[in-house]
């Protein structure tokens, strides 16, 4: 399964199998969630909630933090049942 996700790295960072999710920009991550069939239903303060019909609870991301922290990306990939090895950048 190919899942497109654009990741921008700083000049001193190199991608590896352990760090496929480094520095995902907020706009790129929103586009990724839309491409996965998720819909933004709003949120409170600096957070956004995203839903999809097969998920039992909403996915929450911080809308005031750019880039999206790696642990948030890993958590959401887990909820979407996407292996990090399948994320292409």
TILUMTI-393100 format. One record per residue (C-alpha): x, y, z. Coordinates in nm, 2 decimals. Example, Ala and Ser with C-alpha at 12.3 -4.5 7.8 and 13.67 -1.06 7.14 Angstrom:
<<1.23, -0.45, 0.78>>
<<1.37, -0.11, 0.71>>
//
This chain:
<<0.00, 0.00, 0.00>>
<<0.15, 0.33, -0.11>>
<<0.07, 0.63, 0.11>>
<<0.20, 0.97, -0.02>>
<<0.33, 1.19, 0.25>>
<<0.57, 1.48, 0.19>>
<<0.84, 1.53, 0.45>>
<<1.08, 1.82, 0.45>>
<<1.41, 1.75, 0.62>>
<<1.67, 2.01, 0.73>>
<<2.00, 2.00, 0.55>>
<<2.17, 1.80, 0.84>>
<<1.89, 1.53, 0.86>>
<<1.89, 1.21, 0.66>>
<<1.58, 0.99, 0.64>>
<<1.61, 0.64, 0.79>>
<<1.36, 0.36, 0.85>>
<<1.34, 0.47, 1.21>>
<<1.26, 0.83, 1.13>>
<<1.03, 0.84, 0.83>>
<<0.81, 1.10, 0.99>>
<<1.06, 1.38, 1.07>>
<<0.94, 1.74, 1.04>>
<<0.60, 1.69, 0.87>>
<<0.47, 2.04, 0.80>>
<<0.12, 2.12, 0.92>>
<<-0.02, 2.19, 0.57>>
<<0.13, 1.87, 0.44>>
<<-0.01, 1.67, 0.73>>
<<-0.36, 1.82, 0.68>>
<<-0.34, 1.72, 0.31>>
<<-0.23, 1.37, 0.41>>
<<-0.53, 1.33, 0.64>>
<<-0.76, 1.45, 0.37>>
<<-0.61, 1.21, 0.12>>
<<-0.67, 0.93, 0.38>>
<<-1.05, 1.02, 0.38>>
<<-1.04, 1.21, 0.71>>
<<-1.26, 1.52, 0.76>>
<<-1.18, 1.82, 0.98>>
<<-1.47, 1.88, 1.22>>
<<-1.31, 2.17, 1.40>>
<<-1.18, 2.18, 1.76>>
<<-1.11, 2.41, 2.05>>
<<-0.82, 2.64, 2.10>>
<<-0.51, 2.53, 1.91>>
<<-0.64, 2.18, 1.82>>
<<-0.82, 2.03, 1.53>>
<<-1.03, 1.71, 1.53>>
<<-1.03, 1.48, 1.23>>
<<-1.28, 1.20, 1.18>>
<<-1.33, 0.91, 0.95>>
<<-1.62, 0.66, 0.93>>
<<-1.42, 0.36, 1.04>>
<<-1.25, 0.53, 1.34>>
<<-1.40, 0.50, 1.69>>
<<-1.27, 0.84, 1.81>>
<<-1.14, 1.16, 1.65>>
<<-0.78, 1.22, 1.57>>
<<-0.65, 1.54, 1.73>>
<<-0.36, 1.75, 1.61>>
<<-0.22, 2.08, 1.73>>
<<-0.30, 2.35, 1.48>>
<<-0.05, 2.59, 1.63>>
<<0.26, 2.37, 1.61>>
<<0.44, 2.35, 1.28>>
<<0.60, 2.10, 1.21>>
<<0.38, 1.84, 1.36>>
<<0.57, 1.65, 1.63>>
<<0.69, 1.30, 1.53>>
<<0.51, 1.13, 1.82>>
<<0.18, 1.28, 1.69>>
<<0.25, 1.15, 1.34>>
<<0.33, 0.81, 1.47>>
<<0.02, 0.80, 1.69>>
<<-0.21, 0.90, 1.40>>
<<-0.04, 0.65, 1.16>>
<<-0.12, 0.38, 1.42>>
<<-0.48, 0.48, 1.45>>
<<-0.51, 0.48, 1.07>>
<<-0.35, 0.13, 1.06>>
<<-0.07, 0.26, 0.83>>
<<0.28, 0.11, 0.87>>
<<0.55, 0.37, 0.87>>
<<0.74, 0.17, 0.62>>
<<0.45, 0.23, 0.37>>
<<0.48, 0.61, 0.40>>
<<0.66, 0.74, 0.10>>
<<0.82, 1.08, 0.08>>
//
